[in-house]
Amino acid sequence: MFVSSMSLALAMTTNTFLVMGDMPYTPIDEINLAKDGKITKAIAATPHGFLMHLGDMKSGALACTNKLLQSNKALLTSLTTQPFIYTPGDNEWTDCDREKLSVRFDELERLSFVKGLMFDDAYTKKAQQLQGYATQAEMLENARWQFDGIEFRTLHIPGTFNGRSQILKSDKNAALDAADKRDKYNLTWLKQALVQQDAKAYVFGFQADIYHPTSKPACSESQRSNCDAFKIYRDAISDFAKHTNKPVLVMHGDTGPYCQQQLASNLTRLNVPGDFAVSDVAKVSFIDGQWHIASVTTNVPLTMGCK
């Protein structure tokens, strides 16, 4: 109890949170995330309110076995004594049917397993330490809370075009129906953030790089696959920023560059570290109306811009 109380008191005195994604992928990641690894030590030395993982908790080259997912969950949740917040990525469910994998799974079955694995009672109990923590009734992986006066929301938007591409073992119509429902619930959850008028800023976290260029046409009722599944989210986030004069930070993983981009005067994009390229965690704070983003291992501020 003493450690837990001290840890909670420490979190209440900081305005910093940590975020990562697309890890562990490599042996280097596993070394850095081990008990005596440089990332683990840096996290322990950094006061923070919570740690977010934006999905892809395993390499896409590895089969999505129960054993691997359970092992990586244990590894990731051991990184912090503060609340650990997770949103699913494509590697742990939509891509589990790939022909190159040694063991292939039905992607919808894997999603059900991952949700049961990650969002258990222990996860919820810890997350409820966050102010106002709640989950969406229709999609429990979507959560909201407040920290340092900022409204946070997770959205379940995985890569592979939100599960609309390469459906190899699941019933295709069932998978596309599930994608339609995710779109509906995600957009509702995003828009509801505006209800929190007392927030001084807003943060949205999800896995997919919705800003990665594509020549595909936007998805529609008549074209539910082989389409750009992310246009509706780019548009919705842009509209959200236009409807508030407060700063908005959108965070994602999925692609390699650890970078930031100013999408509008009050809308900032952060592609978090991970995905082979950068074995690190970002620390983020909001000071005097500005986002401050730096490496947790080196304290070097992020200056690289997303292309």
C-alpha positions in Angstrom: 0.0 0.0 0.0 2.9 2.4 0.8 4.4 2.0 -2.7 1.0 2.4 -4.3 0.1 5.5 -2.3 3.5 7.1 -2.9 3.2 6.3 -6.6 -0.2 7.9 -6.9 0.9 11.0 -5.0 3.9 11.3 -7.4 1.6 11.1 -10.4 -0.6 13.9 -9.0 2.3 16.3 -8.9 3.3 15.9 -12.6 1.8 17.2 -15.8 3.6 14.6 -17.9 2.2 11.4 -19.6 4.1 8.8 -21.6 3.1 7.2 -24.9 4.5 4.5 -27.1 3.3 2.1 -29.8 4.4 -0.7 -32.2 6.5 -2.5 -29.5 8.0 -4.9 -28.8 9.0 -5.8 -32.3 12.7 -6.6 -32.1 15.3 -8.2 -29.8 16.5 -4.6 -29.1 13.0 -3.6 -28.0 12.9 -6.6 -25.7 16.3 -5.7 -24.2 15.2 -2.1 -23.7 11.9 -3.1 -22.2 13.4 -5.7 -19.8 13.5 -5.1 -16.1 17.0 -3.5 -16.3 16.5 -2.1 -19.8 17.1 1.5 -20.6 13.5 2.3 -21.4 12.2 0.6 -18.2 14.8 2.5 -16.1 13.9 5.8 -17.9 10.2 5.3 -17.2 10.9 4.6 -13.5 12.9 7.8 -13.3 10.3 10.0 -15.0 7.3 11.2 -13.0 4.2 10.6 -15.1 0.5 10.2 -14.7 0.0 7.2 -17.0 1.5 5.3 -19.9 -0.4 4.8 -23.1 0.4 2.0 -25.7 -1.2 2.7 -29.1 -1.4 -0.8 -30.3 0.7 -3.3 -32.2 2.1 -5.0 -29.1 3.9 -7.6 -31.3 5.7 -7.8 -34.6 3.5 -8.6 -37.6 6.0 -11.3 -38.6 5.1 -13.4 -35.5 2.0 -15.6 -35.1 -0.7 -14.2 -32.8 -0.5 -17.0 -30.3 -2.1 -16.8 -26.8 1.3 -17.3 -25.3 3.0 -14.4 -27.2 0.1 -12.0 -26.5 0.0 -12.9 -22.8 3.8 -12.6 -22.5 3.9 -9.2 -24.2 1.0 -7.9 -22.1 2.9 -8.9 -18.9 6.0 -7.1 -20.2 4.2 -3.9 -21.2 2.1 -3.6 -18.1 5.1 -4.1 -15.9 6.7 -0.9 -17.2 4.9 1.5 -14.9 3.2 1.6 -11.5 0.8 4.2 -12.9 -2.3 3.3 -15.0 -1.5 1.6 -18.3 -3.9 2.5 -21.2 -4.0 0.4 -24.3 -5.9 0.6 -27.6 -5.7 -2.3 -30.1 -3.5 -2.4 -33.2 -3.7 -4.4 -36.4 -0.8 -6.7 -35.6 -2.5 -8.4 -32.7 -5.8 -9.1 -34.5 -6.6 -7.9 -38.1 -3.3 -9.2 -39.5 -3.3 -12.6 -37.7 -4.6 -14.4 -40.7 -1.6 -13.7 -43.0 -0.4 -16.6 -45.1 3.2 -16.0 -44.1 2.5 -16.7 -40.5 3.4 -20.1 -39.0 -0.1 -20.2 -37.3 -3.0 -18.3 -38.7 -6.1 -17.1 -36.9 -9.6 -15.8 -37.7 -9.1 -12.0 -37.1 -12.5 -11.5 -35.3 -11.7 -14.4 -32.9 -8.3 -12.7 -32.2 -10.0 -9.4 -31.5 -12.3 -11.1 -29.0 -9.3 -12.7 -27.3 -7.3 -9.5 -27.2 -10.1 -7.5 -25.6 -10.6 -10.2 -22.9 -6.9 -10.4 -22.3 -6.1 -6.7 -22.1 -9.2 -5.1 -20.5 -9.5 -7.4 -17.5 -10.5 -6.4 -13.9 -6.9 -5.5 -12.9 -6.6 -3.2 -16.0 -9.9 -1.4 -15.2 -9.1 -1.0 -11.5 -5.8 0.6 -12.3 -7.3 2.8 -15.0 -10.0 4.0 -12.6 -7.3 6.0 -10.7 -7.5 8.4 -13.6 -10.0 11.3 -13.2 -13.3 10.5 -14.8 -12.2 7.3 -16.4 -15.0 5.7 -18.3 -15.4 3.4 -21.3 -17.9 3.5 -24.2 -20.8 1.2 -23.6 -20.8 -0.2 -27.2 -17.0 -0.6 -27.5 -15.2 -1.0 -24.2 -11.7 -0.4 -25.7 -12.7 3.2 -26.3 -12.0 5.1 -23.1 -11.9 8.7 -21.8 -10.4 10.4 -18.8 -9.0 13.8 -17.7 -5.4 14.6 -16.7 -4.0 18.0 -15.9 -7.2 19.5 -17.2 -6.9 17.8 -20.6 -9.6 15.5 -22.0 -8.2 12.2 -23.3 -9.9 9.7 -25.6 -8.8 6.5 -27.2 -10.4 5.4 -30.5 -10.2 1.8 -31.9 -8.7 2.5 -35.3 -6.3 -0.2 -36.4 -4.2 -0.3 -39.4 -4.9 -2.4 -42.5 -7.5 0.2 -43.3 -9.5 -0.4 -40.1 -9.7 -4.1 -40.9 -11.3 -3.5 -44.3 -8.3 -5.0 -46.2 -6.9 -8.6 -46.5 -9.8 -10.4 -44.8 -8.4 -14.0 -45.3 -10.1 -16.2 -42.7 -13.0 -14.4 -41.2 -16.4 -14.1 -42.9 -15.8 -11.0 -45.1 -19.3 -9.5 -44.6 -19.0 -10.1 -40.8 -15.6 -8.4 -40.7 -16.9 -5.4 -42.8 -20.0 -5.1 -40.6 -17.7 -4.9 -37.6 -15.6 -2.2 -39.3 -18.8 -0.2 -40.0 -19.7 -0.5 -36.3 -16.3 0.7 -35.3 -16.6 3.7 -37.5 -20.0 4.6 -36.0 -18.9 4.2 -32.4 -15.5 5.9 -32.9 -17.1 9.0 -34.5 -19.7 9.2 -31.8 -17.0 8.9 -29.1 -14.8 11.5 -30.8 -17.6 14.1 -31.1 -18.7 13.5 -27.5 -15.4 14.9 -26.3 -16.7 18.4 -27.0 -19.2 17.9 -24.1 -16.2 18.4 -21.8 -16.1 22.1 -22.2 -14.0 22.6 -19.1 -11.0 20.9 -20.8 -8.1 23.1 -21.6 -7.0 20.8 -24.5 -7.9 17.5 -26.1 -5.9 14.4 -26.9 -7.0 11.5 -29.1 -4.9 8.3 -29.3 -5.3 5.3 -31.8 -3.1 2.9 -33.7 -3.5 3.6 -37.4 -1.5 6.2 -39.3 -4.6 7.8 -40.9 -2.4 10.4 -42.6 -0.4 7.9 -44.6 -0.9 8.7 -48.3 -3.2 6.5 -50.4 -4.7 6.8 -53.8 -7.7 4.6 -52.8 -11.2 6.2 -53.0 -12.9 6.9 -49.7 -14.9 3.9 -48.3 -18.7 4.1 -48.7 -21.8 1.9 -48.3 -21.2 0.7 -51.9 -17.5 0.2 -51.5 -16.6 -1.2 -48.1 -13.2 -2.7 -48.9 -10.2 -1.8 -51.1 -10.9 1.8 -50.1 -9.5 4.6 -47.9 -11.0 3.8 -44.5 -9.3 6.7 -42.8 -10.8 9.7 -44.7 -13.8 9.9 -42.4 -11.4 10.1 -39.4 -9.2 12.8 -41.0 -12.3 14.8 -41.7 -13.8 14.2 -38.3 -10.7 15.2 -36.4 -10.3 18.3 -38.6 -13.9 19.3 -38.0 -13.4 18.7 -34.3 -10.5 21.1 -34.2 -12.5 23.7 -36.1 -15.3 23.5 -33.5 -13.0 24.3 -30.6 -10.4 27.1 -30.1 -8.5 24.8 -27.8 -5.4 22.8 -28.7 -5.9 19.3 -30.0 -3.2 16.6 -30.1 -3.8 13.5 -32.2 -1.4 10.6 -31.5 -0.9 7.4 -33.6 1.6 4.7 -34.3 1.6 2.2 -37.3 4.4 3.8 -39.4 8.1 4.3 -38.7 8.9 8.0 -38.4 8.9 9.4 -34.8 7.7 12.9 -35.8 5.2 15.7 -35.3 3.2 17.8 -37.6 1.1 21.0 -37.3 -2.1 20.1 -39.2 -3.9 23.3 -38.3 -3.3 26.2 -36.0 -4.7 24.2 -33.0 -4.2 20.7 -34.3 -1.0 18.8 -33.8 -0.1 15.3 -35.0 2.3 13.0 -33.1 3.6 9.7 -34.7 4.8 8.0 -31.6 8.1 6.1 -31.3 8.2 2.4 -32.2 7.8 0.4 -35.4 11.4 -0.8 -35.7 12.7 2.7 -36.3 12.9 4.1 -32.8 13.0 2.0 -29.6 11.8 4.6 -27.2 8.9 6.2 -25.4 7.7 9.8 -25.7 7.0 12.0 -22.8 4.4 14.7 -23.4 3.3 17.7 -21.4 1.2 20.7 -22.1 2.7 24.0 -20.8 1.5 27.5 -21.5 -0.6 26.4 -24.4 2.1 24.4 -26.1 2.8 20.6 -26.4 6.2 19.6 -25.2 7.3 16.2 -26.6 10.7 14.5 -25.8 12.4 11.2 -25.6 12.0 9.5 -22.2 15.5 7.9 -22.5 17.5 10.9 -23.6 15.2 13.9 -22.7 15.9 15.3 -26.2 12.9 17.3 -27.5 11.2 16.1 -30.7 12.1 18.3 -33.6 11.6 16.0 -36.6 8.6 16.9 -38.7 6.3 14.4 -40.4 6.4 14.5 -44.1 
